[in-house]
Amino acid sequence: MEDLRIRYYTPVTTGTPHVTRPSQPQQPKETEEKTVENPSFREALEAQLQQTSNVSFSKHAVNRAIQRNLDLSEDNIARLNEGVRLAKEKKLEDPLILVDRTAFLVNIKHHRVITTVDAEELKGNVFTNIDGTVII
């Protein structure tokens, strides 16, 4: 086993101590690709959403859902899908879909959730560039 203690040496030319540390073994570099056996939370969430939802989530929406710890259970995703269906029937393009206390801004043409807002941030918030609201 390698000795990891700090060693002190006094150089002959100066009166100040010189500290050296023994070299540490190099850690193997991590590969940039994640293995299938150990996916990140974001990747697991995106995979779950792809399986259960008719809409995709933008990277921004996934980040917001993670940050805000939103409830994206199968029931809520099914309700979101129903809201998207209703918005499409009414020919809405960029609706705000409210599922309980969570708001989803959705682009119907691309079947994509643009962002998500939780109940705490709904208060006092103004939504622009939407053409309708669906409450589920």
Sequence and secondary structure as in RCSB ss.txt:
>XXXX:A:sequence
MEDLRIRYYTPVTTGTPHVTRPSQPQQPKETEEKTVENPSFREALEAQLQQTSNVSFSKHAVNRAIQRNLDLSED
NIARLNEGVRLAKEKKLEDPLILVDRTAFLVNIKHHRVITTVDAEELKGNVFTNIDGTVII
>XXXX:A:secstr
      EEE  SS SS EEE           SS  TTS  HHHHHHHHHHHH SSEE HHHHHHHHHTT    HH
HHHHHHHHHHHHHHTT SS EEEETTEEEEEETTTTEEEEEE HHHHTT    S   EEE 
